[in-house]
Amino acid sequence: MDHLDTKTFPATKKNPAPAREPARTSTALLRLRDGVLALGRELDQRGLAQDATECRDGAQQLERLETRVCPQPERTGPVAAEADVLQSAGR
């Protein structure tokens, strides 16, 4: 997945929507990750530990991809300050 770049292509007259919408892409990747994790739990219950481990690895790759292609907007205001306090407290 390293061949994917993180830029969003601008809208054109022929295609008015951007080629990549970070919010929708993020939602899709997180839902896919949740599905892979559910499959891993099912495989683990059936005694297929090696396959379950591969599912967990795949879910981690999806998280890394989501982080790379869907940059989080910078937070400001009271919510950002609270998040900073919680992060510094180790929560």
All heavy atoms as an XYZ file, in Angstrom:
692
protein
N       0.801     -1.183      0.000
C       0.000      0.000      0.000
C       0.855      1.263      0.000
O       0.318      2.351      0.019
C      -0.917     -0.004      1.212
C      -1.982     -1.055      1.141
S      -3.140     -0.874      2.485
C      -3.601     -2.555      2.674
N       2.139      1.107      0.000
C       3.019      2.268      0.027
C       2.949      3.086     -1.254
O       3.404      4.217     -1.285
C       4.464      1.837      0.273
C       4.649      1.302      1.682
O       3.889      1.723      2.566
O       5.535      0.468      1.879
N       2.392      2.507     -2.321
C       2.341      3.226     -3.589
C       1.253      4.307     -3.605
O       1.211      5.123     -4.516
C       2.123      2.246     -4.745
C       0.809      1.546     -4.678
N       0.588      0.507     -3.805
C      -0.344      1.737     -5.339
C      -0.655      0.086     -3.948
N      -1.247      0.812     -4.870
N       0.379      4.332     -2.602
C      -0.674      5.345     -2.552
C      -0.100      6.649     -2.018
O       0.626      6.668     -1.051
C      -1.811      4.885     -1.640
C      -2.537      3.628     -2.068
C      -3.545      3.227     -1.014
C      -3.244      3.852     -3.399
N      -0.433      7.740     -2.680
C       0.019      9.025     -2.150
C      -1.126      9.664     -1.377
O      -2.250      9.197     -1.391
C       0.547      9.951     -3.242
C      -0.497     10.255     -4.294
O      -1.671     10.402     -3.926
O      -0.148     10.350     -5.471
N      -0.835     10.744     -0.674
C      -1.819     11.326      0.225
C      -2.466     12.589     -0.315
O      -3.254     13.208      0.371
C      -1.169     11.657      1.576
O      -0.094     12.556      1.343
C      -0.673     10.408      2.259
N      -2.178     12.983     -1.534
C      -2.764     14.223     -2.020
C      -4.198     14.007     -2.500
O      -4.567     12.938     -2.958
C      -1.912     14.828     -3.126
C      -1.878     14.037     -4.416
C      -0.995     14.724     -5.431
C      -0.894     13.871     -6.684
N      -0.048     14.487     -7.682
N      -4.994     15.037     -2.361
C      -6.353     15.032     -2.869
C      -6.348     15.779     -4.184
O      -5.835     16.883     -4.274
C      -7.291     15.738     -1.878
O      -7.250     15.044     -0.651
C      -8.708     15.752     -2.391
N      -6.877     15.167     -5.213
C      -6.885     15.787     -6.521
C      -8.001     16.815     -6.601
O      -9.103     16.577     -6.114
C      -7.044     14.720     -7.598
C      -5.928     13.730     -7.595
C      -6.056     12.516     -6.951
C      -4.723     14.028     -8.209
C      -5.018     11.614     -6.932
C      -3.677     13.123     -8.189
C      -3.827     11.927     -7.549
N      -7.757     17.971     -7.209
C      -8.778     19.021     -7.275
C      -9.928     18.627     -8.196
O      -9.784     17.785     -9.072
C      -8.007     20.215     -7.836
C      -6.869     19.622     -8.591
C      -6.524     18.347     -7.887
N     -11.063     19.278     -7.958
C     -12.231     19.031     -8.803
C     -11.989     19.611    -10.197
O     -11.257     20.577    -10.364
C     -13.447     19.686     -8.172
N     -12.577     18.970    -11.180
C     -12.488     19.448    -12.566
C     -13.896     19.662    -13.103
O     -14.881     19.280    -12.464
C     -11.757     18.423    -13.453
O     -12.536     17.223    -13.477
C     -10.357     18.133    -12.952
N     -13.985     20.241    -14.281
C     -15.295     20.456    -14.890
C     -15.970     19.111    -15.191
O     -17.168     18.943    -14.978
C     -15.139     21.274    -16.173
C     -16.436     21.715    -16.777
C     -16.195     22.642    -17.950
C     -17.509     23.154    -18.493
N     -17.288     24.082    -19.596
N     -15.193     18.150    -15.635
C     -15.734     16.834    -15.966
C     -16.100     16.045    -14.703
O     -17.075     15.305    -14.682
C     -14.707     16.060    -16.791
C     -15.217     14.745    -17.326
C     -14.206     14.114    -18.248
C     -14.720     12.801    -18.805
N     -13.748     12.205    -19.710
N     -15.299     16.191    -13.662
C     -15.535     15.499    -12.403
C     -15.545     16.529    -11.279
O     -14.511     16.865    -10.728
C     -14.445     14.443    -12.168
C     -14.694     13.636    -10.917
O     -15.794     13.644    -10.377
N     -13.676     12.950    -10.461
N     -16.743     17.056    -10.925
C     -16.804     18.150     -9.959
C     -16.447     17.754     -8.529
O     -16.111     18.604     -7.727
C     -18.255     18.619    -10.042
C     -19.008     17.491    -10.626
C     -18.042     16.709    -11.463
N     -16.498     16.479     -8.200
C     -16.144     16.043     -6.846
C     -14.648     15.733     -6.777
O     -14.065     15.251     -7.745
C     -16.936     14.802     -6.480
N     -14.021     16.010     -5.643
C     -12.608     15.632     -5.504
C     -12.441     14.124     -5.659
O     -13.360     13.357     -5.377
C     -12.252     16.069     -4.087
C     -13.297     17.047     -3.697
C     -14.524     16.687     -4.467
N     -11.281     13.718     -6.107
C     -11.016     12.293     -6.322
C     -11.012     11.523     -5.006
O     -11.302     10.345     -4.969
C      -9.697     12.104     -7.038
N     -10.685     12.191     -3.921
C     -10.646     11.519     -2.628
C     -11.277     12.442     -1.596
O     -10.851     13.561     -1.417
C      -9.203     11.216     -2.233
C      -9.111     10.468     -0.930
C      -7.691     10.121     -0.578
N      -7.168      9.196     -1.548
C      -5.937      9.226     -2.019
N      -5.089     10.118     -1.591
N      -5.523      8.351     -2.911
N     -12.321     11.963     -0.948
C     -12.977     12.722      0.098
C     -12.543     12.111      1.430
O     -12.977     11.012      1.772
C     -14.482     12.668     -0.063
C     -14.954     13.309     -1.366
C     -16.447     13.208     -1.544
O     -17.174     13.231     -0.535
O     -16.868     13.084     -2.692
N     -11.692     12.789      2.186
C     -11.123     12.201      3.395
C     -12.151     11.668      4.387
O     -11.963     10.586      4.943
C     -10.307     13.336      4.005
C      -9.973     14.219      2.865
C     -11.142     14.126      1.933
N     -13.244     12.362      4.606
C     -14.223     11.900      5.596
C     -14.875     10.589      5.159
O     -15.010      9.658      5.955
C     -15.284     12.972      5.825
N     -15.262     10.512      3.884
C     -15.905      9.282      3.386
C     -14.900      8.133      3.307
O     -15.234      6.989      3.615
C     -16.529      9.537      2.022
C     -17.707     10.515      2.124
C     -18.320     10.761      0.803
N     -19.106      9.567      0.438
C     -19.642      9.398     -0.735
N     -19.505     10.308     -1.669
N     -20.338      8.306     -1.001
N     -13.689      8.442      2.897
C     -12.656      7.414      2.817
C     -12.346      6.881      4.208
O     -12.214      5.669      4.407
C     -11.388      7.972      2.154
O     -11.730      8.462      0.860
C     -10.315      6.904      2.024
N     -12.247      7.768      5.186
C     -11.978      7.366      6.559
C     -13.072      6.446      7.079
O     -12.797      5.396      7.669
C     -11.852      8.602      7.451
O     -11.655      8.225      8.786
N     -14.328      6.808      6.833
C     -15.454      5.985      7.274
C     -15.403      4.605      6.625
O     -15.590      3.590      7.298
C     -16.787      6.678      6.935
O     -16.825      7.937      7.603
C     -17.976      5.844      7.352
N     -15.134      4.570      5.338
C     -15.077      3.287      4.630
C     -13.952      2.404      5.175
O     -14.148      1.204      5.398
C     -14.890      3.522      3.140
N     -12.780      2.993      5.405
C     -11.654      2.212      5.910
C     -11.911      1.710      7.329
O     -11.564      0.568      7.663
C     -10.365      3.032      5.862
C      -9.811      3.293      4.465
C      -8.665      4.294      4.519
C      -9.357      1.991      3.814
N     -12.543      2.535      8.170
C     -12.835      2.101      9.534
C     -13.883      0.995      9.549
O     -13.777      0.042     10.325
C     -13.283      3.289     10.385
C     -12.181      4.302     10.696
C     -12.753      5.489     11.465
C     -11.046      3.664     11.471
N     -14.873      1.081      8.668
C     -15.870      0.004      8.596
C     -15.246     -1.285      8.082
O     -15.569     -2.379      8.560
C     -17.027      0.425      7.700
C     -17.935      1.433      8.350
C     -19.089      1.784      7.464
N     -19.972      2.727      8.135
C     -20.998      3.303      7.557
N     -21.277      3.044      6.293
N     -21.743      4.147      8.229
N     -14.370     -1.166      7.121
C     -13.672     -2.340      6.608
C     -12.809     -2.960      7.705
O     -12.799     -4.178      7.893
C     -12.815     -1.961      5.401
C     -12.096     -3.079      4.674
C     -13.073     -4.149      4.197
C     -11.325     -2.515      3.496
N     -12.116     -2.110      8.466
C     -11.296     -2.594      9.584
C     -12.154     -3.330     10.604
O     -11.797     -4.408     11.077
C     -10.579     -1.429     10.252
C      -9.655     -1.893     11.379
C      -9.450     -0.872     12.436
N     -10.731     -0.590     13.069
C     -10.928      0.416     13.889
N      -9.979      1.253     14.158
N     -12.110      0.614     14.433
N     -13.325     -2.759     10.939
C     -14.211     -3.406     11.901
C     -14.680     -4.769     11.394
O     -14.774     -5.727     12.159
C     -15.416     -2.513     12.200
C     -15.041     -1.271     12.995
O     -13.921     -1.231     13.573
O     -15.862     -0.331     13.036
N     -14.953     -4.861     10.098
C     -15.352     -6.139      9.516
C     -14.241     -7.175      9.562
O     -14.477     -8.345      9.871
N     -13.021     -6.735      9.294
C     -11.873     -7.646      9.343
C     -11.644     -8.122     10.774
O     -11.352     -9.295     11.013
C     -10.613     -6.962      8.754
C      -9.367     -7.768      9.025
C     -10.785     -6.745      7.257
N     -11.800     -7.222     11.745
C     -11.639     -7.615     13.151
C     -12.729     -8.601     13.577
O     -12.457     -9.556     14.309
C     -11.646     -6.383     14.055
C     -10.395     -5.522     14.012
C     -10.590     -4.245     14.823
C      -9.187     -6.291     14.514
N     -13.961     -8.395     13.117
C     -15.044     -9.326     13.437
C     -14.765    -10.698     12.832
O     -14.983    -11.733     13.482
C     -16.373     -8.773     12.923
N     -14.257    -10.704     11.624
C     -13.881    -11.976     10.995
C     -12.776    -12.652     11.795
O     -12.807    -13.866     12.015
C     -13.423    -11.739      9.559
C     -12.925    -12.958      8.786
C     -14.033    -13.999      8.657
C     -12.410    -12.545      7.427
N     -11.809    -11.876     12.260
C     -10.725    -12.425     13.075
C     -11.234    -13.042     14.367
O     -10.766    -14.110     14.785
N     -12.205    -12.386     15.011
C     -12.785    -12.946     16.240
C     -13.498    -14.262     15.952
O     -13.387    -15.222     16.714
C     -13.739    -11.942     16.879
C     -13.036    -10.791     17.574
C     -13.991     -9.954     18.407
N     -15.030     -9.311     17.609
C     -14.904     -8.134     17.017
N     -13.780     -7.453     17.133
N     -15.903     -7.621     16.322
N     -14.221    -14.307     14.838
C     -14.918    -15.538     14.455
C     -13.921    -16.673     14.188
O     -14.115    -17.804     14.622
C     -15.778    -15.274     13.218
C     -16.506    -16.487     12.695
C     -17.640    -16.945     13.601
O     -18.179    -16.125     14.369
O     -17.979    -18.146     13.536
N     -12.850    -16.350     13.486
C     -11.832    -17.370     13.205
C     -11.170    -17.847     14.490
O     -10.875    -19.037     14.645
C     -10.783    -16.813     12.239
C     -11.265    -16.563     10.806
C     -10.217    -15.786     10.024
C     -11.595    -17.879     10.114
N     -10.948    -16.919     15.420
C     -10.340    -17.277     16.704
C     -11.248    -18.227     17.480
O     -10.784    -19.192     18.084
C     -10.064    -16.010     17.508
C      -8.902    -16.164     18.454
O      -8.079    -17.099     18.268
O      -8.785    -15.337     19.383
N     -12.559    -17.984     17.452
C     -13.513    -18.853     18.135
C     -13.542    -20.244     17.519
O     -13.822    -21.224     18.200
C     -14.916    -18.253     18.104
C     -15.071    -17.046     18.998
C     -16.450    -16.420     18.870
O     -17.264    -16.810     18.027
N     -16.714    -15.424     19.703
N     -13.244    -20.316     16.248
C     -13.254    -21.614     15.558
C     -11.916    -22.331     15.658
O     -11.716    -23.365     15.049
C     -13.635    -21.430     14.095
C     -15.060    -20.977     13.928
C     -15.412    -20.790     12.495
N     -16.775    -20.308     12.385
C     -17.602    -20.650     11.423
N     -17.208    -21.457     10.477
N     -18.815    -20.158     11.401
N     -10.975    -21.742     16.399
C      -9.691    -22.388     16.608
C      -8.683    -22.167     15.495
O      -7.716    -22.909     15.370
N      -8.890    -21.154     14.686
C      -7.980    -20.843     13.582
C      -7.143    -19.615     13.947
O      -7.287    -18.534     13.381
C      -8.767    -20.613     12.292
C      -9.641    -21.795     11.845
C     -10.583    -21.377     10.747
C      -8.763    -22.954     11.405
N      -6.270    -19.799     14.927
C      -5.509    -18.685     15.498
C      -4.611    -18.008     14.471
O      -4.475    -16.777     14.475
C      -4.678    -19.173     16.680
N      -3.982    -18.768     13.585
C      -3.084    -18.170     12.591
C      -3.860    -17.249     11.651
O      -3.417    -16.149     11.344
C      -2.363    -19.248     11.795
C      -1.359    -18.679     10.805
C      -0.613    -19.772     10.061
O      -0.840    -20.948     10.284
N       0.268    -19.373      9.175
N      -5.033    -17.686     11.220
C      -5.860    -16.851     10.339
C      -6.366    -15.616     11.082
O      -6.455    -14.530     10.508
C      -7.028    -17.661      9.786
C      -6.553    -18.793      8.878
O      -5.534    -18.607      8.183
O      -7.206    -19.852      8.872
N      -6.701    -15.782     12.361
C      -7.152    -14.644     13.165
C      -6.042    -13.615     13.308
O      -6.294    -12.407     13.257
C      -7.620    -15.126     14.532
N      -4.809    -14.074     13.450
C      -3.665    -13.166     13.551
C      -3.500    -12.383     12.255
O      -3.222    -11.178     12.281
C      -2.379    -13.955     13.862
O      -2.573    -14.648     15.097
C      -1.178    -13.043     13.982
N      -3.683    -13.041     11.134
C      -3.593    -12.344      9.845
C      -4.672    -11.270      9.728
O      -4.425    -10.201      9.177
C      -3.701    -13.348      8.695
C      -2.470    -14.213      8.532
C      -2.587    -15.180      7.373
O      -3.364    -14.909      6.435
O      -1.898    -16.206      7.403
N      -5.857    -11.549     10.255
C      -6.925    -10.543     10.231
C      -6.538     -9.338     11.084
O      -6.762     -8.192     10.674
C      -8.237    -11.148     10.739
S      -9.033    -12.235      9.551
N      -5.960     -9.585     12.257
C      -5.532     -8.465     13.102
C      -4.442     -7.649     12.414
O      -4.444     -6.419     12.473
C      -5.068     -8.972     14.466
C      -6.225     -9.388     15.368
C      -5.782     -9.680     16.781
N      -4.955    -10.876     16.884
C      -5.429    -12.108     17.006
N      -6.732    -12.315     17.034
N      -4.609    -13.134     17.108
N      -3.533     -8.325     11.738
C      -2.487     -7.614     10.992
C      -3.107     -6.769      9.874
O      -2.703     -5.626      9.647
C      -1.479     -8.592     10.396
C      -0.643     -9.302     11.446
O      -0.601     -8.823     12.603
O      -0.034    -10.343     11.108
N      -4.087     -7.327      9.188
C      -4.772     -6.591      8.129
C      -5.498     -5.369      8.675
O      -5.501     -4.304      8.062
N      -6.106     -5.509      9.845
C      -6.802     -4.378     10.471
C      -5.815     -3.270     10.832
O      -6.110     -2.087     10.664
C      -7.562     -4.849     11.707
N      -4.637     -3.651     11.307
C      -3.614     -2.649     11.628
C      -3.155     -1.927     10.358
O      -2.926     -0.716     10.371
C      -2.424     -3.300     12.324
C      -2.729     -3.728     13.736
C      -1.575     -4.489     14.375
O      -0.620     -4.870     13.706
N      -1.685     -4.706     15.668
N      -3.028     -2.648      9.262
C      -2.648     -2.016      8.001
C      -3.721     -1.033      7.541
O      -3.410      0.047      7.034
C      -2.400     -3.071      6.925
C      -1.138     -3.859      7.141
C      -0.945     -4.950      6.093
O      -1.794     -5.165      5.247
N       0.191     -5.621      6.149
N      -4.986     -1.382      7.735
C      -6.064     -0.470      7.373
C      -6.031      0.797      8.236
O      -6.280      1.892      7.743
C      -7.421     -1.168      7.502
C      -7.720     -2.202      6.423
C      -8.938     -3.039      6.810
C      -7.939     -1.525      5.086
N      -5.700      0.644      9.520
C      -5.574      1.817     10.395
C      -4.437      2.721      9.929
O      -4.581      3.943      9.898
C      -5.318      1.379     11.835
C      -6.537      0.865     12.546
C      -6.234      0.451     13.967
O      -5.277      0.984     14.563
O      -6.963     -0.410     14.476
N      -3.310      2.122      9.579
C      -2.175      2.919      9.091
C      -2.533      3.622      7.787
O      -2.180      4.788      7.579
C      -0.939      2.044      8.924
C      -0.294      1.653     10.240
C       1.090      1.060     10.047
N       1.067     -0.181      9.289
C       0.940     -1.391      9.811
N       0.836     -1.542     11.105
N       0.928     -2.461      9.039
N      -3.246      2.935      6.905
C      -3.664      3.541      5.642
C      -4.604      4.712      5.903
O      -4.466      5.781      5.306
C      -4.337      2.496      4.749
C      -4.863      3.008      3.406
C      -3.711      3.525      2.547
C      -5.618      1.900      2.695
N      -5.548      4.532      6.828
C      -6.491      5.599      7.162
C      -5.750      6.819      7.710
O      -6.043      7.953      7.339
C      -7.517      5.078      8.175
C      -8.677      6.021      8.415
C      -8.477      6.920      9.598
O      -7.673      6.585     10.482
O      -9.124      7.977      9.646
N      -4.761      6.594      8.543
C      -3.972      7.687      9.104
C      -3.205      8.419      8.010
O      -3.097      9.641      8.028
C      -2.985      7.153     10.157
O      -3.724      6.498     11.186
C      -2.159      8.259     10.756
N      -2.705      7.675      7.036
C      -1.889      8.264      5.979
C      -2.700      9.027      4.940
O      -2.305     10.105      4.509
C      -1.080      7.157      5.303
C       0.235      7.647      4.767
C       1.134      6.525      4.314
N       0.679      6.040      3.031
C       0.472      4.765      2.732
N       0.692      3.844      3.614
N       0.063      4.410      1.549
N      -3.838      8.481      4.518
C      -4.571      9.106      3.421
C      -5.681     10.044      3.882
O      -6.237     10.776      3.076
C      -5.156      8.068      2.429
C      -4.065      7.242      1.814
C      -6.219      7.213      3.074
N      -6.005     10.026      5.154
C      -7.081     10.876      5.681
C      -6.553     11.705      6.839
O      -6.795     11.375      7.996
C      -8.256     10.032      6.149
S      -8.912      8.954      4.880
N      -5.809     12.766      6.546
C      -5.251     13.564      7.632
C      -6.351     14.142      8.513
O      -7.397     14.559      8.017
C      -4.473     14.664      6.915
C      -5.040     14.720      5.550
C      -5.573     13.353      5.246
N      -6.118     14.109      9.819
C      -7.077     14.636     10.769
C      -6.988     16.155     10.802
O      -5.887     16.702     10.828
C      -6.798     14.080     12.173
C      -6.890     12.569     12.252
C      -8.286     12.076     11.963
O      -9.255     12.659     12.433
N      -8.403     11.018     11.187
N      -8.126     16.858     10.801
C      -8.079     18.311     10.879
C      -7.547     18.747     12.244
O      -7.754     18.053     13.240
C      -9.539     18.730     10.696
C     -10.343     17.536     11.078
C      -9.481     16.340     10.762
N      -6.864     19.854     12.259
C      -6.329     20.364     13.509
C      -7.487     20.887     14.351
O      -8.330     21.631     13.886
C      -5.332     21.482     13.224
C      -4.160     20.987     12.426
C      -2.860     21.492     12.998
O      -2.875     22.161     14.031
O      -1.844     21.195     12.394
N      -7.504     20.458     15.608
C      -8.563     20.897     16.498
C      -8.132     22.166     17.224
O      -6.982     22.312     17.594
C      -8.887     19.821     17.524
C      -9.522     18.597     16.903
C     -10.078     17.725     17.965
N      -9.138     16.653     18.226
C      -9.316     15.737     19.158
N     -10.355     15.772     19.931
N      -8.435     14.785     19.331
N      -9.097     23.026     17.449
C      -8.837     24.238     18.217
C      -9.969     24.431     19.207
O     -11.020     23.795     19.097
C      -8.755     25.476     17.301
O      -9.999     25.603     16.606
C      -7.618     25.375     16.306
N      -9.779     25.270     20.167
C     -10.818     25.581     21.131
C     -10.800     24.664     22.330
O      -9.839     23.942     22.582
N     -11.909     24.664     23.109
C     -11.955     23.906     24.358
C     -11.810     22.396     24.164
O     -11.202     21.725     24.979
C     -13.334     24.233     24.939
C     -13.890     25.329     24.139
C     -13.101     25.437     22.881
N     -12.364     21.863     23.079
C     -12.266     20.413     22.839
C     -10.811     20.019     22.628
O     -10.346     19.012     23.153
C     -13.127     20.003     21.623
C     -12.908     18.545     21.279
C     -14.585     20.280     21.901
N     -10.058     20.804     21.880
C      -8.647     20.518     21.644
C      -7.863     20.610     22.938
O      -6.993     19.773     23.209
C      -8.074     21.475     20.611
N      -8.159     21.606     23.755
C      -7.455     21.750     25.029
C      -7.731     20.552     25.927
O      -6.824     20.030     26.579
C      -7.875     23.042     25.713
N      -8.982     20.097     25.953
C      -9.325     18.935     26.763
C      -8.615     17.683     26.249
O      -8.119     16.879     27.029
C     -10.840     18.717     26.746
C     -11.298     17.575     27.626
C     -12.805     17.429     27.605
O     -13.505     18.453     27.650
O     -13.259     16.277     27.533
N      -8.547     17.523     24.945
C      -7.862     16.373     24.362
C      -6.379     16.398     24.726
O      -5.793     15.352     25.024
C      -8.039     16.355     22.854
N      -5.770     17.577     24.713
C      -4.360     17.686     25.083
C      -4.142     17.299     26.540
O      -3.171     16.637     26.883
C      -3.838     19.108     24.828
C      -3.726     19.418     23.345
O      -3.662     18.467     22.543
O      -3.713     20.619     23.007
N      -5.060     17.714     27.432
C      -4.934     17.388     28.843
C      -5.069     15.883     29.045
O      -4.286     15.269     29.763
C      -6.005     18.147     29.676
C      -6.079     17.606     31.094
C      -5.713     19.635     29.679
N      -6.048     15.264     28.381
C      -6.242     13.813     28.509
C      -5.060     13.053     27.962
O      -4.631     12.053     28.526
C      -7.532     13.380     27.801
C      -8.827     13.823     28.449
C     -10.003     13.431     27.567
C      -8.984     13.226     29.831
N      -4.499     13.534     26.844
C      -3.345     12.855     26.245
C      -2.140     12.951     27.160
O      -1.401     11.996     27.333
C      -3.040     13.442     24.877
C      -2.012     12.648     24.116
C      -1.836     13.175     22.710
O      -2.069     14.363     22.456
N      -1.398     12.325     21.810
N      -1.926     14.105     27.752
C      -0.772     14.266     28.632
C      -0.945     13.466     29.928
O       0.025     13.078     30.557
C      -0.530     15.739     28.950
O      -1.604     16.250     29.709
N      -2.207     13.177     30.298
C      -2.473     12.386     31.491
C      -2.378     10.892     31.195
O      -2.474     10.063     32.090
C      -3.852     12.714     32.052
N      -2.198     10.544     29.929
C      -2.031      9.133     29.550
C      -3.325      8.403     29.329
O      -3.387      7.197     29.410
N      -4.402      9.109     29.059
C      -5.701      8.460     28.823
C      -5.937      8.266     27.366
O      -5.501      8.854     26.511
C      -6.833      9.287     29.392
C      -6.764      9.308     30.899
C      -7.968     10.021     31.431
N      -7.847     10.130     32.863
C      -8.692     10.782     33.601
N      -9.733     11.361     33.066
N      -8.537     10.839     34.881
